[in-house]
């Protein structure tokens, strides 16, 4: 299962870890969807401001830390979370989103 942990409001940190296990590696549409959504969001934020976030990505793990709470950064991250929640609605056994208290 992919787990998405959201810390802070608006956002301080977002961690995404695990594998969806919907299908075998390379054919897992849930993992592909999450990867596409998150990668597109990170790239968009960095195109607008290289100093807005820092991120770490490795196999089965992504961590995004918000360095500057700019309006466009927050909007893009909110959009990312909304898209991930849509995946969660359809694939409840494969992705779970949790808000983590500060």
N, CA, C and O atoms as CSV, one atom per row, in Angstrom:
chain,resi,resn,atom,element,x,y,z
A,1,UNK,N,N,0.841,-1.182,0.000
A,1,UNK,CA,C,0.000,0.000,0.000
A,1,UNK,C,C,0.884,1.243,0.000
A,1,UNK,O,O,1.909,1.294,0.680
A,2,UNK,N,N,0.473,2.229,-0.765
A,2,UNK,CA,C,1.134,3.533,-0.753
A,2,UNK,C,C,0.532,4.335,0.387
A,2,UNK,O,O,-0.689,4.417,0.525
A,3,UNK,N,N,1.392,4.924,1.201
A,3,UNK,CA,C,0.927,5.777,2.298
A,3,UNK,C,C,1.423,7.195,2.056
A,3,UNK,O,O,2.595,7.425,1.758
A,4,UNK,N,N,0.501,8.133,2.194
A,4,UNK,CA,C,0.811,9.549,2.024
A,4,UNK,C,C,0.594,10.216,3.369
A,4,UNK,O,O,-0.513,10.198,3.907
A,5,UNK,N,N,1.648,10.801,3.912
A,5,UNK,CA,C,1.564,11.499,5.200
A,5,UNK,C,C,1.714,12.994,4.949
A,5,UNK,O,O,2.693,13.445,4.355
A,6,UNK,N,N,0.731,13.750,5.410
A,6,UNK,CA,C,0.730,15.204,5.232
A,6,UNK,C,C,0.915,15.838,6.599
A,6,UNK,O,O,0.129,15.602,7.517
A,7,UNK,N,N,1.953,16.641,6.727
A,7,UNK,CA,C,2.258,17.286,7.999
A,7,UNK,C,C,2.120,18.795,7.844
A,7,UNK,O,O,2.739,19.401,6.969
A,8,UNK,N,N,1.293,19.395,8.711
A,8,UNK,CA,C,1.147,20.844,8.732
A,8,UNK,C,C,0.016,21.345,7.864
A,8,UNK,O,O,-0.431,20.683,6.927
A,9,UNK,N,N,-0.420,22.513,8.202
A,9,UNK,CA,C,-1.461,23.173,7.424
A,9,UNK,C,C,-1.085,24.645,7.326
A,9,UNK,O,O,-1.048,25.303,8.366
A,10,UNK,N,N,-0.800,25.218,6.138
A,10,UNK,CA,C,-1.060,24.576,4.867
A,10,UNK,C,C,-0.223,23.320,4.659
A,10,UNK,O,O,-0.805,22.235,4.670
A,11,UNK,N,N,1.064,23.373,4.474
A,11,UNK,CA,C,1.897,22.181,4.347
A,11,UNK,C,C,3.290,22.504,4.851
A,11,UNK,O,O,3.840,23.569,4.572
A,12,UNK,N,N,3.850,21.561,5.601
A,12,UNK,CA,C,5.260,21.654,5.968
A,12,UNK,C,C,6.046,20.541,5.282
A,12,UNK,O,O,7.143,20.748,4.763
A,13,UNK,N,N,5.441,19.351,5.301
A,13,UNK,CA,C,6.125,18.199,4.751
A,13,UNK,C,C,5.105,17.175,4.251
A,13,UNK,O,O,4.047,16.988,4.851
A,14,UNK,N,N,5.440,16.527,3.155
A,14,UNK,CA,C,4.605,15.455,2.615
A,14,UNK,C,C,5.534,14.274,2.337
A,14,UNK,O,O,6.547,14.414,1.652
A,15,UNK,N,N,5.173,13.109,2.880
A,15,UNK,CA,C,5.948,11.897,2.641
A,15,UNK,C,C,5.058,10.875,1.949
A,15,UNK,O,O,3.908,10.669,2.336
A,16,UNK,N,N,5.593,10.257,0.947
A,16,UNK,CA,C,4.872,9.232,0.197
A,16,UNK,C,C,5.777,8.008,0.156
A,16,UNK,O,O,6.914,8.085,-0.307
A,17,UNK,N,N,5.265,6.874,0.646
A,17,UNK,CA,C,6.108,5.686,0.685
A,17,UNK,C,C,5.306,4.427,0.391
A,17,UNK,O,O,4.084,4.390,0.540
A,18,UNK,N,N,6.023,3.412,-0.027
A,18,UNK,CA,C,5.418,2.117,-0.266
A,18,UNK,C,C,5.107,1.870,-1.730
A,18,UNK,O,O,5.411,2.674,-2.611
A,19,UNK,N,N,4.488,0.724,-1.947
A,19,UNK,CA,C,4.080,0.328,-3.294
A,19,UNK,C,C,2.605,-0.057,-3.246
A,19,UNK,O,O,2.145,-0.624,-2.255
A,20,UNK,N,N,1.879,0.237,-4.281
A,20,UNK,CA,C,0.432,0.014,-4.307
A,20,UNK,C,C,0.073,-1.468,-4.303
A,20,UNK,O,O,-0.945,-1.855,-3.730
A,21,UNK,N,N,0.893,-2.295,-4.931
A,21,UNK,CA,C,0.621,-3.728,-5.035
A,21,UNK,C,C,-0.677,-4.019,-5.793
A,21,UNK,O,O,-1.317,-5.047,-5.574
A,22,UNK,N,N,-1.053,-3.109,-6.679
A,22,UNK,CA,C,-2.234,-3.327,-7.518
A,22,UNK,C,C,-1.925,-4.348,-8.601
A,22,UNK,O,O,-2.770,-5.159,-8.981
A,23,UNK,N,N,-0.686,-4.284,-9.088
A,23,UNK,CA,C,-0.238,-5.198,-10.136
A,23,UNK,C,C,1.269,-5.355,-9.986
A,23,UNK,O,O,1.855,-4.768,-9.077
A,24,UNK,N,N,1.899,-6.120,-10.840
A,24,UNK,CA,C,3.340,-6.306,-10.762
A,24,UNK,C,C,4.061,-5.012,-11.138
A,24,UNK,O,O,3.515,-4.152,-11.829
A,25,UNK,N,N,5.292,-4.902,-10.665
A,25,UNK,CA,C,6.112,-3.729,-10.951
A,25,UNK,C,C,6.194,-3.528,-12.461
A,25,UNK,O,O,6.442,-4.472,-13.212
A,26,UNK,N,N,5.988,-2.313,-12.886
A,26,UNK,CA,C,6.009,-1.982,-14.309
A,26,UNK,C,C,4.633,-1.995,-14.947
A,26,UNK,O,O,4.455,-1.478,-16.050
A,27,UNK,N,N,3.650,-2.585,-14.260
A,27,UNK,CA,C,2.282,-2.629,-14.782
A,27,UNK,C,C,1.270,-2.122,-13.759
A,27,UNK,O,O,0.063,-2.294,-13.934
A,28,UNK,N,N,1.760,-1.501,-12.700
A,28,UNK,CA,C,0.902,-1.038,-11.614
A,28,UNK,C,C,0.395,0.373,-11.908
A,28,UNK,O,O,1.145,1.344,-11.797
A,29,UNK,N,N,-0.876,0.481,-12.281
A,29,UNK,CA,C,-1.433,1.783,-12.668
A,29,UNK,C,C,-1.568,2.734,-11.485
A,29,UNK,O,O,-1.544,3.950,-11.675
A,30,UNK,N,N,-1.708,2.212,-10.277
A,30,UNK,CA,C,-1.810,3.082,-9.102
A,30,UNK,C,C,-0.453,3.722,-8.828
A,30,UNK,O,O,-0.363,4.932,-8.619
A,31,UNK,N,N,0.602,2.909,-8.830
A,31,UNK,CA,C,1.955,3.459,-8.645
A,31,UNK,C,C,2.292,4.469,-9.747
A,31,UNK,O,O,2.866,5.524,-9.479
A,32,UNK,N,N,1.933,4.136,-10.969
A,32,UNK,CA,C,2.206,5.042,-12.089
A,32,UNK,C,C,1.450,6.353,-11.921
A,32,UNK,O,O,1.999,7.424,-12.180
A,33,UNK,N,N,0.199,6.276,-11.490
A,33,UNK,CA,C,-0.597,7.478,-11.276
A,33,UNK,C,C,-0.002,8.364,-10.192
A,33,UNK,O,O,0.124,9.576,-10.369
A,34,UNK,N,N,0.363,7.754,-9.069
A,34,UNK,CA,C,0.963,8.518,-7.969
A,34,UNK,C,C,2.270,9.147,-8.427
A,34,UNK,O,O,2.506,10.330,-8.182
A,35,UNK,N,N,3.106,8.384,-9.076
A,35,UNK,CA,C,4.393,8.910,-9.561
A,35,UNK,C,C,4.199,10.086,-10.511
A,35,UNK,O,O,4.891,11.098,-10.403
A,36,UNK,N,N,3.274,9.953,-11.423
A,36,UNK,CA,C,3.012,11.032,-12.391
A,36,UNK,C,C,2.509,12.295,-11.713
A,36,UNK,O,O,2.984,13.395,-11.998
A,37,UNK,N,N,1.551,12.133,-10.819
A,37,UNK,CA,C,0.976,13.292,-10.111
A,37,UNK,C,C,2.048,14.013,-9.308
A,37,UNK,O,O,2.168,15.236,-9.384
A,38,UNK,N,N,2.825,13.261,-8.543
A,38,UNK,CA,C,3.820,13.864,-7.651
A,38,UNK,C,C,4.974,14.473,-8.441
A,38,UNK,O,O,5.406,15.585,-8.140
A,39,UNK,N,N,5.471,13.770,-9.435
A,39,UNK,CA,C,6.573,14.289,-10.240
A,39,UNK,C,C,6.175,15.562,-10.980
A,39,UNK,O,O,6.946,16.519,-11.027
A,40,UNK,N,N,4.990,15.578,-11.552
A,40,UNK,CA,C,4.509,16.771,-12.257
A,40,UNK,C,C,4.405,17.956,-11.299
A,40,UNK,O,O,4.773,19.076,-11.655
A,41,UNK,N,N,3.909,17.716,-10.093
A,41,UNK,CA,C,3.772,18.789,-9.105
A,41,UNK,C,C,5.134,19.327,-8.695
A,41,UNK,O,O,5.346,20.539,-8.673
A,42,UNK,N,N,6.054,18.433,-8.371
A,42,UNK,CA,C,7.404,18.865,-7.974
A,42,UNK,C,C,8.055,19.683,-9.091
A,42,UNK,O,O,8.616,20.748,-8.836
A,43,UNK,N,N,7.980,19.189,-10.315
A,43,UNK,CA,C,8.588,19.906,-11.442
A,43,UNK,C,C,7.960,21.277,-11.662
A,43,UNK,O,O,8.669,22.241,-11.953
A,44,UNK,N,N,6.645,21.376,-11.529
A,44,UNK,CA,C,5.966,22.665,-11.704
A,44,UNK,C,C,6.405,23.667,-10.640
A,44,UNK,O,O,6.684,24.826,-10.949
A,45,UNK,N,N,6.463,23.220,-9.394
A,45,UNK,CA,C,6.883,24.122,-8.306
A,45,UNK,C,C,8.313,24.588,-8.533
A,45,UNK,O,O,8.610,25.774,-8.393
A,46,UNK,N,N,9.193,23.667,-8.882
A,46,UNK,CA,C,10.603,24.030,-9.083
A,46,UNK,C,C,10.802,24.939,-10.292
A,46,UNK,O,O,11.714,25.767,-10.287
A,47,UNK,N,N,9.978,24.807,-11.322
A,47,UNK,CA,C,10.060,25.726,-12.472
A,47,UNK,C,C,9.705,27.154,-12.062
A,47,UNK,O,O,10.262,28.119,-12.585
A,48,UNK,N,N,8.766,27.273,-11.115
A,48,UNK,CA,C,8.340,28.597,-10.652
A,48,UNK,C,C,9.312,29.198,-9.644
A,48,UNK,O,O,9.573,30.400,-9.658
A,49,UNK,N,N,9.846,28.342,-8.765
A,49,UNK,CA,C,10.769,28.838,-7.745
A,49,UNK,C,C,11.596,27.672,-7.220
A,49,UNK,O,O,11.081,26.811,-6.507
A,50,UNK,N,N,12.860,27.645,-7.569
A,50,UNK,CA,C,13.778,26.570,-7.157
A,50,UNK,C,C,13.939,26.481,-5.635
A,50,UNK,O,O,14.346,25.445,-5.110
A,51,UNK,N,N,13.618,27.569,-4.935
A,51,UNK,CA,C,13.824,27.608,-3.483
A,51,UNK,C,C,12.540,27.377,-2.689
A,51,UNK,O,O,12.552,27.484,-1.463
A,52,UNK,N,N,11.441,27.065,-3.360
A,52,UNK,CA,C,10.158,26.893,-2.677
A,52,UNK,C,C,10.067,25.584,-1.902
A,52,UNK,O,O,9.447,25.521,-0.841
A,53,UNK,N,N,10.696,24.533,-2.448
A,53,UNK,CA,C,10.647,23.218,-1.804
A,53,UNK,C,C,12.001,22.538,-1.896
A,53,UNK,O,O,12.845,22.898,-2.718
A,54,UNK,N,N,12.187,21.562,-1.046
A,54,UNK,CA,C,13.268,20.603,-1.246
A,54,UNK,C,C,12.590,19.250,-1.321
A,54,UNK,O,O,11.509,19.059,-0.764
A,55,UNK,N,N,13.224,18.309,-2.009
A,55,UNK,CA,C,12.618,16.991,-2.106
A,55,UNK,C,C,13.689,15.919,-2.177
A,55,UNK,O,O,14.826,16.161,-2.582
A,56,UNK,N,N,13.286,14.735,-1.772
A,56,UNK,CA,C,14.130,13.560,-1.836
A,56,UNK,C,C,13.295,12.463,-2.476
A,56,UNK,O,O,12.143,12.253,-2.097
A,57,UNK,N,N,13.866,11.774,-3.430
A,57,UNK,CA,C,13.130,10.704,-4.102
A,57,UNK,C,C,14.045,9.508,-4.306
A,57,UNK,O,O,15.153,9.629,-4.829
A,58,UNK,N,N,13.557,8.356,-3.883
A,58,UNK,CA,C,14.233,7.099,-4.165
A,58,UNK,C,C,13.164,6.039,-4.341
A,58,UNK,O,O,11.979,6.320,-4.161
A,59,UNK,N,N,13.556,4.846,-4.685
A,59,UNK,CA,C,12.601,3.773,-4.959
A,59,UNK,C,C,11.611,3.607,-3.800
A,59,UNK,O,O,12.004,3.271,-2.683
A,60,UNK,N,N,10.346,3.842,-4.075
A,60,UNK,CA,C,9.298,3.643,-3.079
A,60,UNK,C,C,9.190,4.719,-2.028
A,60,UNK,O,O,8.515,4.514,-1.019
A,61,UNK,N,N,9.838,5.874,-2.225
A,61,UNK,CA,C,9.806,6.935,-1.211
A,61,UNK,C,C,10.006,8.303,-1.851
A,61,UNK,O,O,10.901,8.494,-2.674
A,62,UNK,N,N,9.161,9.247,-1.462
A,62,UNK,CA,C,9.331,10.652,-1.858
A,62,UNK,C,C,9.015,11.513,-0.644
A,62,UNK,O,O,8.021,11.288,0.048
A,63,UNK,N,N,9.861,12.493,-0.394
A,63,UNK,CA,C,9.641,13.446,0.693
A,63,UNK,C,C,9.738,14.852,0.128
A,63,UNK,O,O,10.722,15.208,-0.521
A,64,UNK,N,N,8.700,15.652,0.383
A,64,UNK,CA,C,8.673,17.045,-0.064
A,64,UNK,C,C,8.620,17.915,1.180
A,64,UNK,O,O,7.757,17.731,2.038
A,65,UNK,N,N,9.538,18.857,1.277
A,65,UNK,CA,C,9.535,19.812,2.381
A,65,UNK,C,C,9.298,21.207,1.809
A,65,UNK,O,O,9.993,21.638,0.889
A,66,UNK,N,N,8.318,21.900,2.357
A,66,UNK,CA,C,8.011,23.261,1.901
A,66,UNK,C,C,8.951,24.227,2.615
A,66,UNK,O,O,8.975,24.294,3.844
A,67,UNK,N,N,9.717,24.968,1.836
A,67,UNK,CA,C,10.671,25.929,2.385
A,67,UNK,C,C,10.105,27.348,2.403
A,67,UNK,O,O,10.429,28.150,3.279
A,68,UNK,N,N,9.251,27.641,1.415
A,68,UNK,CA,C,8.618,28.961,1.318
A,68,UNK,C,C,7.138,28.765,1.051
A,68,UNK,O,O,6.762,28.137,0.061
A,69,UNK,N,N,6.305,29.290,1.918
A,69,UNK,CA,C,4.858,29.141,1.772
A,69,UNK,C,C,4.294,30.193,0.812
A,69,UNK,O,O,3.607,31.127,1.226
A,70,UNK,N,N,4.592,30.024,-0.443
A,70,UNK,CA,C,4.057,30.918,-1.463
A,70,UNK,C,C,2.704,30.395,-1.922
A,70,UNK,O,O,2.457,29.189,-1.914
A,71,UNK,N,N,1.838,31.306,-2.318
A,71,UNK,CA,C,0.480,30.933,-2.694
A,71,UNK,C,C,0.452,29.873,-3.796
A,71,UNK,O,O,-0.296,28.901,-3.692
A,72,UNK,N,N,1.246,30.044,-4.835
A,72,UNK,CA,C,1.219,29.102,-5.957
A,72,UNK,C,C,1.737,27.728,-5.535
A,72,UNK,O,O,1.243,26.707,-6.012
A,73,UNK,N,N,2.722,27.696,-4.649
A,73,UNK,CA,C,3.231,26.418,-4.146
A,73,UNK,C,C,2.140,25.675,-3.396
A,73,UNK,O,O,1.945,24.478,-3.606
A,74,UNK,N,N,1.435,26.370,-2.532
A,74,UNK,CA,C,0.354,25.760,-1.750
A,74,UNK,C,C,-0.765,25.278,-2.673
A,74,UNK,O,O,-1.306,24.190,-2.477
A,75,UNK,N,N,-1.108,26.079,-3.668
A,75,UNK,CA,C,-2.166,25.680,-4.618
A,75,UNK,C,C,-1.764,24.407,-5.362
A,75,UNK,O,O,-2.571,23.489,-5.508
A,76,UNK,N,N,-0.525,24.354,-5.826
A,76,UNK,CA,C,-0.068,23.159,-6.544
A,76,UNK,C,C,-0.045,21.928,-5.640
A,76,UNK,O,O,-0.408,20.835,-6.077
A,77,UNK,N,N,0.374,22.092,-4.390
A,77,UNK,CA,C,0.374,20.966,-3.457
A,77,UNK,C,C,-1.048,20.533,-3.104
A,77,UNK,O,O,-1.323,19.340,-2.983
A,78,UNK,N,N,-1.953,21.503,-2.938
A,78,UNK,CA,C,-3.364,21.165,-2.684
A,78,UNK,C,C,-3.938,20.377,-3.861
A,78,UNK,O,O,-4.666,19.404,-3.663
A,79,UNK,N,N,-3.614,20.791,-5.070
A,79,UNK,CA,C,-4.071,20.088,-6.257
A,79,UNK,C,C,-3.517,18.658,-6.272
A,79,UNK,O,O,-4.239,17.713,-6.588
A,80,UNK,N,N,-2.243,18.507,-5.931
A,80,UNK,CA,C,-1.631,17.185,-5.875
A,80,UNK,C,C,-2.372,16.289,-4.880
A,80,UNK,O,O,-2.685,15.138,-5.186
A,81,UNK,N,N,-2.646,16.820,-3.696
A,81,UNK,CA,C,-3.352,16.039,-2.665
A,81,UNK,C,C,-4.764,15.697,-3.133
A,81,UNK,O,O,-5.230,14.578,-2.917
A,82,UNK,N,N,-5.449,16.644,-3.769
A,82,UNK,CA,C,-6.795,16.359,-4.305
A,82,UNK,C,C,-6.761,15.217,-5.316
A,82,UNK,O,O,-7.632,14.347,-5.291
A,83,UNK,N,N,-5.780,15.209,-6.195
A,83,UNK,CA,C,-5.653,14.140,-7.187
A,83,UNK,C,C,-5.340,12.803,-6.519
A,83,UNK,O,O,-5.877,11.767,-6.912
A,84,UNK,N,N,-4.475,12.830,-5.516
A,84,UNK,CA,C,-4.161,11.593,-4.786
A,84,UNK,C,C,-5.391,11.079,-4.037
A,84,UNK,O,O,-5.596,9.869,-3.933
A,85,UNK,N,N,-6.209,11.997,-3.516
A,85,UNK,CA,C,-7.446,11.583,-2.833
A,85,UNK,C,C,-8.430,10.932,-3.803
A,85,UNK,O,O,-9.162,10.015,-3.430
A,86,UNK,N,N,-8.447,11.403,-5.036
A,86,UNK,CA,C,-9.290,10.754,-6.053
A,86,UNK,C,C,-8.828,9.326,-6.299
A,86,UNK,O,O,-9.650,8.420,-6.435
A,87,UNK,N,N,-7.521,9.120,-6.355
A,87,UNK,CA,C,-6.995,7.761,-6.495
A,87,UNK,C,C,-7.372,6.913,-5.279
A,87,UNK,O,O,-7.737,5.745,-5.410
A,88,UNK,N,N,-7.278,7.518,-4.103
A,88,UNK,CA,C,-7.616,6.804,-2.869
A,88,UNK,C,C,-9.077,6.344,-2.875
A,88,UNK,O,O,-9.387,5.244,-2.416
A,89,UNK,N,N,-9.958,7.176,-3.390
A,89,UNK,CA,C,-11.383,6.816,-3.461
A,89,UNK,C,C,-11.606,5.581,-4.328
A,89,UNK,O,O,-12.432,4.727,-4.005
A,90,UNK,N,N,-10.873,5.494,-5.418
A,90,UNK,CA,C,-11.047,4.388,-6.357
A,90,UNK,C,C,-10.267,3.145,-5.933
A,90,UNK,O,O,-10.721,2.021,-6.145
A,91,UNK,N,N,-9.096,3.351,-5.335
A,91,UNK,CA,C,-8.203,2.238,-4.995
A,91,UNK,C,C,-7.915,2.225,-3.489
A,91,UNK,O,O,-6.764,2.362,-3.073
A,92,UNK,N,N,-8.952,2.062,-2.684
A,92,UNK,CA,C,-8.849,2.122,-1.224
A,92,UNK,C,C,-7.858,1.107,-0.639
A,92,UNK,O,O,-7.268,1.365,0.410
A,93,UNK,N,N,-7.670,-0.012,-1.285
A,93,UNK,CA,C,-6.760,-1.039,-0.792
A,93,UNK,C,C,-5.308,-0.769,-1.170
A,93,UNK,O,O,-4.404,-1.475,-0.724
A,94,UNK,N,N,-5.086,0.255,-1.993
A,94,UNK,CA,C,-3.754,0.470,-2.545
A,94,UNK,C,C,-3.103,1.805,-2.161
A,94,UNK,O,O,-1.890,1.962,-2.298
A,95,UNK,N,N,-3.898,2.759,-1.683
A,95,UNK,CA,C,-3.349,4.059,-1.292
A,95,UNK,C,C,-4.149,4.616,-0.121
A,95,UNK,O,O,-5.379,4.563,-0.103
A,96,UNK,N,N,-3.418,5.155,0.861
A,96,UNK,CA,C,-4.064,5.752,2.037
A,96,UNK,C,C,-3.385,7.076,2.329
A,96,UNK,O,O,-2.159,7.181,2.325
A,97,UNK,N,N,-4.211,8.093,2.584
A,97,UNK,CA,C,-3.705,9.436,2.887
A,97,UNK,C,C,-4.045,9.760,4.325
A,97,UNK,O,O,-5.183,9.586,4.761
A,98,UNK,N,N,-3.034,10.241,5.072
A,98,UNK,CA,C,-3.219,10.594,6.468
A,98,UNK,C,C,-2.625,11.969,6.748
A,98,UNK,O,O,-1.569,12.325,6.226
A,99,UNK,N,N,-3.322,12.731,7.578
A,99,UNK,CA,C,-2.758,13.977,8.069
A,99,UNK,C,C,-2.090,13.676,9.396
A,99,UNK,O,O,-2.684,13.049,10.273
A,100,UNK,N,N,-0.856,14.123,9.540
A,100,UNK,CA,C,-0.063,13.865,10.735
A,100,UNK,C,C,-0.046,15.121,11.586
A,100,UNK,O,O,0.262,16.203,11.086
A,101,UNK,N,N,-0.376,14.993,12.874
A,101,UNK,CA,C,-0.336,16.170,13.736
A,101,UNK,C,C,1.087,16.708,13.882
A,101,UNK,O,O,2.066,15.968,13.790
A,102,UNK,N,N,1.168,18.003,14.108
A,102,UNK,CA,C,2.497,18.630,14.269
A,102,UNK,C,C,3.102,18.258,15.594
A,102,UNK,O,O,4.212,18.687,15.908
